Amino acid sequence: MTLDGKRVLILGVGVAGSSACVAALDQGATVTTIDANGAGDATSTDGVDLSQFDVVMASPGFSPHSQAVLACQAAGLDIWSEMEFAWRVRRPGIPWILITGTNGKTTTTQMVGAIAAAAGIDVAVCGNMGVSVIAAAREQHDLVAVEIASLQLHFSFTIAPLAAVALNVDDDHTDWHGGLENYRADKARVYRNVELACVYPAHDLLVEDMVAQADVRDGCRAIGVTLGAPAISQFGVVEGVLCDRAFTDNRRTEALELAHVDDLSHLVAGDVPPYLIYNALCAAALARAAGASPAAVRDGLRGFSLDAHRSATVRELDEVTYVDDSKATNAHAVHAAFGGRADHSVVWVAGGLSKDQEFDDLVRFIAPKLREVVLIGVEAEPLLGVLARHAADIPVTRIEPGDTVMARAVIAAHDAAQAGDTVLLSPACASMDQFRSYADRGDAFAQAVEALGR
């Protein structure tokens, strides 16, 4: 569609809002912005005549229960997410792939990009990784691979992707959505209007039901992913080989070899963790839906590198390994970071904004692996309470907020660690209580680690 002559109200002037402004003005629209931080034409809808607008683009910073969104709804305005806006102003005919989930979105999206590139497909990899979806959608590409969060799915309606996946659905952002059921309902939107392949974790009945209930296009298929041997229409693993039993003419009797688990070994120290194999299988399924060959899957995974701040080894000092997993902003992500670690071997650096999460299951799982906990968050009580219930014998050092919080935390972790241990920054919480972003938090950790012993 064209926005020529439309009157567009944009809520939020960050990356999404700024890109929407450019696109709307390029198409001949008039634009007004509202930004809670004072960067826009106004900071609220107070005093703004909402009847003068045709459509609203709401950035994720404005929740469904924010004053501005509620006022726009009361005025009868159509509200689009950043992703819906991108879809409306996109270049037509270019297929999209959507990747959502509580964890693993960035890694899987980037793996799709690596495989597609190895197949000779001109792919735009975009979403919550610094690349604007709105800008990428208006460029000429063969494929657009989009990391999309639940916050961006809420006001998305007409997107019709070639293929989509919900990697997992755990408790996250419930404060923004207004509850767990609302969060899950928004995640399920990723499967709406899918044309070819709904990829899902075969072990997860909740996500499988999302696929079963989705209103998809005629001919769309459900493609399961398992870490075991694949059944018909599934991707899986057989004796260390990643296999496709979905996109093959003889899927009832054979599976195509795509790659080996060892093709991922360059990404981690030690054994390749199950979550990384799972992400690779989902990426392979999505890329195969877009036409990538088995050889491209292998070559793409061999050449792939992990995003910064995802289980990245910063340094080894005095036989202690320091790992930056700052991107683990929820409990589910921390499960993956602790996978395969020995008992009593981890000094865990954690804390931040809890986002109304429940941490009981996480702490029960990781308690045997802990040597000590170093808490850095302003909201310490949620984790302190859970640790007292499920890991009462584990020492906890509370680092008071302040300018040098990470430096003090790293020194405390260093003093607690023993030879063979890992000091793991895997906060389970958002970073904005004391840092600009999870990347800023991870950078502060790395700088503090590098400063040890100097």
N, C-alpha and C positions, 0 to 999 in steps of 0.2 A: 504494500500500500504506500501511498505518498502522504506526507504530512503537510503538503502545500496548502497554505491558507489556514491551517489548524492553529489553535491557541493551546499551547502545551505548558503545563505546570510541572516542574521538576522538583521533587523532594530529595534534597541531598546534593552536595556539590563536591563529592569525592570523585574517584575514578569513573564510577558508573554515571553519576550525574553530569560530570564534565563531558563525557563522551556523548551522552544523550543530547546535551546542548548543541554540540557541534553537528550531530546528525540532523537534529530538528531544524536548525538554522540553515543548513545546506539544502534541506528539502523545502525551504520557503515558509516554515512555521514561525510564529512569534513565541518567545519563551520567557517565562518568569520562573525564578528559582526561590526555594525556601530551604534554608540550612540551619539546623539547630545550633551550629557553632558560629553562626554569624557571617558566613562567607557568601550567603545568597542575598537576594533582594529583600528578604524578610527572615525572621527566625521562627515564625508561626503563621497560621492562617488568620490570626486576629487582624482585622482591618482589611483583609484581602477579599475582594468580590469574586467568590468562586464561580458565580454564574457566567463569568466571562470566558471560562476555559472549556475546551472540548475533551481533553484527556489529561491524565496525571501519570507521570513515571515516578514510582516510589523506590528509592534506594533501600538496601537492607537496614540502614540505620534508623528507618522509620518502621516500627512494628505495627501490626494490625490494630493494636489498641492505643497507638499514639494519637495525640490530639489532632495532628494534621491529617492523618489518614481517616480518622473518624469524621472529621469535618468534611472531607472530600466525599466520603460515602454518603453522608447526610445530604450533600448537595446533588447527589445522583450522578457523580462523575465516574467514568470508567477509569480504573486504576490498573496500570501495567507494572510488572516487575521490570528490572533491567533486562532480563532474558526475553520477556514478552516484547519489550520495546525493540530489542535487537532482531527478533524474528520478524516483526512488522516492517522494519526498514532494511532487511537483508537483501543481498543479491539473490534473485530467485534461481531455483534449480540446483543449488549447492546443498548436498545432504549434510545433516548434523548428526552427531553422536553425543548423547548426554550421559554423564557419569555423576551419580550422587551416592551418598552413604555417609554414615557418621564418621567413618575413617577410611583412608586409602584413596580418596578421590583424586588428589593431586598426582600421586604415584601412578595410578591406573590411567589417568588422562594422558600423562606424559608418555607412558608406555604405548598407548594407542598411537600417539604422535610418532614415536620412534619406529614402530612397526609399519605405519602408513608411509613414512618417509623411506624406509627400506624397500617398500613396494613401489616406489616411484610416484606416490600420490602427493600432490601439493596440499599439505594439511596445515590448517591454523589451529594451534593448541592454545586455548584461552580459558578464562574463567577467573577463579580466585587465586591467581598466581601472578598478578601484575599486568596481564594482557587483557585489554577491554574486549568483551564479547561484542559490544555494539560496533566497535571499530573493525574487529575481525570479520563480522558478518557482512560488512559493506565492501570488503575487499574481494578480489577474484582468487578463489581457491577451488580445489577439487573436493575438499572435505573440511568440515569444522568440528573439532573435538572440544566439547565444552564441559568443564568442571562446574557443576551447578549445586548449590546448597539449598537446604530446605527453605531458607529465608528468601531465596530467589524463585523458588517454585510456587510460593504462596499466591502470588498475583500473576501466574502464568496460565494461559488458557488455550491458545491456538497452536503452540509449537508442535510440529509433527516430525520428530526425529526419525532417521533411518533405523537407528538402534539405540537402546538405552539399558542402563544397569543401575540398580540400587544395591550397592556392595554389602550393606548391613544397615540395620536400623536400631540404634541404641538410644538411650536417654541423653538428649542434648538439646540445647536452645529451647527448653520447655518454657522458660520465662518469656521469650519472644513470642512463641506460638500460643501461649496460654494453656499449656498442658501437654501431656505425652500423646494423647490421642490426636490432638490437632497436629502435632509434629509428625506423627506417622502418616496422617492423611495427606499432609503436604508432600512428604517424601514419595508417596504413592503416585503423585501427579507426574513423576518422571516417565511413567509407562503410558500416559495418555497419548493417543494418536500415533503410536509407534507403527512404522510401516513394515519393517522386516524382522527384527529380532529383539525380544525382551529377554535380556540376560539376567540371571538371578542365581543366588547361592542355593544349591539343591538341598542343603541341610537346614535351611531356614524357612519354616512353615509360614512365618509372618510375611516375609517377602514373596514367597511363592503365592500366597493368597492375594497379595497386591497385583501380581501378574494376572492371576485368574480373574480378578474383578476389573481389570483395566479395560477401558473402551479403546481398542486398537483398530488399525486398519485391516481390511480383509487380506488374508494371506500372511499375516504376522505370526511368527513362531516363538514359542517359549524355549529358551536355551539354558539348561541348567549347568552349573559349574560345581565340581566336586574335587576334593583332594584325593579321592580314591579312583578306582577304575570307572570310566564313564559308561553310563547306560546310553540308549538311543537318544539322540538330540542333546547330548551333554559334552562338555569338555572336562577332562580329568587327567589323572596321572597313572601310568602303568610302569612299574620298575624304573622310576626316575625319568620317564619320558612324558612330556606334555602332549596330550592327544586331543584330536578333534573328531568327535563322532556325531557331528551335527551338519557341517557343511561338506558332505561327501555323498556321492551318488549311491554308495553301498553302506549306509550307516547302520543297517541291521546286522551286517556281518563283519565290518572292519572299522578301524579308527586310523586317521591320518596322523603320522608323526609330525609334530610341529617343532619341538625344541627339547632340550634336556634341562633338568633342574640345575645341572652344573653350569648352564649358560647364564645363570644368575649369581654364581658364586663370587664374581668380582665385586658385587654390591655390598657384601657383608664379610665380617671376620667370622670364621667358623661355618657351621651348617647353615644352609639357606632356610630361614624361618618360614613356617607354613603361610603366614599372611602374605609374604612376598610372592610365593608360588601362586596363591589364590589371586592376587592382583594381576599377575602375569597371565593367568588363564582367562580372567575376565577381559583383559585388554586384547588378548588373542581372539576371543569370541567376537568382540566388537569390531576389531580390524578385519577379521575374516568376513563379517557381514558387509563390510565396505569394499571387499574384493581383494584383500591382501592374500598373497600366496603363503603356503606353509613355510617356504624358504625365507620369506620376508619376516615372518614371526620369529624365526630363529635368529636372523641377522639383526633385527631390531632389538631383541632382548640382549643379545651379546654386546651391542653398542650402547645400551642404555646406562644412564647414571642417575642416581637418586638425587632428589631435591635437597637443598641445604636444610639443616635442622631436623632431619629425619634419621634417627639412629646413626648419626655421623660421629666417628671417632675423632676427637679433638687432639688427644695426646696420650702417651703412655709415660708415666713418671713414677719411679720407685716401684715398678711392677704393678701399678694401679692404672687402669684404663679409664679415661674420662670421655663420656659419650653425651653428645648434644642431641636430645630428642625433644627440643622445645616445641615442635609442631604438634606434640601430643597434648591437645588442649581439652581432652575429655578422658573419662575413665576407660572407655573401650580402647582407645589408642594406647594407653599405658599397658594394658594386657599384652599387646603385641611386643612392646619394648622389653618386657620381662620374660618373654617366651624363651625357654632353653637355658636360662641362667641358673647357676648352681645355688643351693641353699646357703644362706648366711654370707652372700658374696656381694650384695649391692648396698651402697649408700645412696639413698634415694633423695634427690632434691626436687621438691614438689611445692605446689601451692599457687595461688593467684585468685582470680574470680571464679567461684564455684559454679555459677550458672544454674543454681538450684539442682545440681546433680546429686545422686545417691552414690556413695563410695563404698558401701559395705561389701558388695561382691568383689570389687577390685582388691580391697585390703585383705579379705579372706584369701584370695588367690596368691597375692604376692608376699604375704607375711612370712612364710618360711624362707623366702629368698633374701629378706632384709637383714642387714647388719645394723643400720641406723637410718634415721630419717632427718632431713634438714628441711624445715618449712620456711618458705620465703613470702607467702602470700599475705595480703592485708586481711583477707577473710580466712583466718586460721582455724576457727572453731569447727567448721564441717569436717575437715580432715583430722583435727585433734580428737574430736569425739569418736570418730570411726576407729582411729588407731588405738584409742583407749579400750574400745570394745573388743577388737579382733587381733591386736598386736601389742598387748599391754607390756610385754617383756622387751619390746624394741625401744631403745633410747631415741628420744626426739629432741632435736635442738631447734628452738624457735629463733629465727632471725628477724629482728624488729625492722619495720620499714625504714627506708632512708636512702640517701644517694648512693651509698656503697653496699647496698643489700646483696648484690650478687658476689662481689668480692669477698664479703664476710661469709657468705654461704659456702663458697668454694673452699675457703680456708678451713671452715668447720668440717666440711666433707673430707678434705685431705687429711685432717687430724684424726678422723674416725676410721678411715680406710686402712686395710691391711694388704699385704702383698697378695696378688691374685684377684683382688676385688675390682669392682666397677663402680665409679661415681657416675650416676645416671641422672641427668636433668631430663625428667619426663613428667611435667608438672601436673597433668590431669585437669588443668584449669586454664582459663583465658589469661592473657598477659597484661591487659590494659590497666590493672591496678597500679603497676609500677613501671611499665615499659610501654613503648609505642606500639609494639606488635610482638608476635611470637619470634619473628626474626631478630628484632632488637634484643629480646631476652636471650636468645641463643647466642648472639654476637657478644653480649655482655658476659655470658658464661665462658665462651671461648677465650675472650681477653683475660678474664680472671684466671683461667687455667694456665694460659701461656705465661702469666706473671708469676706463677708459683716457682719458688726456688731462686728468684732473681734478687 
